[in-house]
Amino acid sequence: SKGDYRHFMLKEIFEQPKVINAALEGRLGEHSVLAESFGPDAQALLANTRQIHIIACGTSYHAGLVARYWLERYAGVPVQVEVASEFRYRHPVVPEGTLFVTLSQSGETADTLAALRFAKRLGYIGSLAICNVPGSSLVRESDLALMTRAGPEIGVASTKAFTTQLVALMLLTLALDKTLGKDARDSDGTKHADIVAALKTLPDICRQVLALDADIEALSQAFAEKHHALFLGRGAHFPIALEGALKLKEISYIHAEGYPAGELKHGPLALVDSEMPVISVAPNDDLLGKLKSNLQEVRARGGQLFVFADENVGIDDTEDDVCVLHLPHVHEALAPLLYTLPLQLLSYHVAVLKGTDVDQPRNLAKSVTVE
Ligand code: F6R
């Protein structure tokens, strides 16, 4: 039941602190991930993993794109990510020691399942499904499974399934880092143990972000009459921009695109005028300076800017044409997870204002079992 919530989507957005906690439960030791989390057969497979191919559709694909940044940076493992409907009709070349990873909320998505069956003929060392439904076809047919534990997701627009997939993918990153023994730190000295500590505080930080709901609702007014929106992000937040755009288009029917902020001047800047709201996420990371200058380019063209920014980065709305909402500080590695939440709430409130069927958007099904 929806309880006190007006829609399942809103209920599921607010469940995220709880289900993120569930996704972590029993899987973290004091300073590192517990390798047993992946099942008894996992250790051998992870130890032989030299690269990873991730296959998924829609929102799950966006989780895979975030994971590429994590796996390469924090575990030193090369990664390719592709949508299932493209992968399964290519003639992929599979390097030795490649692990095949599928991401799916339902575990029944036809293209993802077909991609797994196709992959079995291609010489992968094995398969891992990161999935929300125990006993689903994807889980049954994969060598290993890591359950996301988000609980039933009823709203067609995926929310808590996505953030728990990200948690699972960070656990995979840490497990590979530990198993492959790459000295437990990336080139900048980020310690595995620091990410583990940050994961433990994540549910609480998510609660603080969800408390911004009324501010985000107020901000959504600016979108109700708009026909287009542009979402910008850099690095691991580029996929978060893609996901923000997907949420807005699928439930509010506003045309939205996600772009890597650095690509702005290679085309989409031509679209920017006073009718084009531009939404950006600005966590405190090493790309902040670059992002700030991209946002200046938008302002110079008269675009209306909405920025979700770390409270410490010095982006404030001192100007009329910039609207800033501050988020609490979070470890850089986990920022993509946190910055997803305000974008979910934004699309939700815009859809409610527009009066669309939030939980059952037109033309879409919860589980896409036909290709
Ligand atoms: C978007 C959405 C879809 C699904 C996609 C894959 O909000 O829900 O894009 O993410 O259909 O579904 P699963 O994850 O069940 O394979």
Residues whose N, C-alpha, C, O or C-beta is under 5 A from the ligand:
A	BS01	F6R	C57 G58 T59 S60 L103 S104 Q105 S106 G107 T109 V156 A157 S158 K366 V368
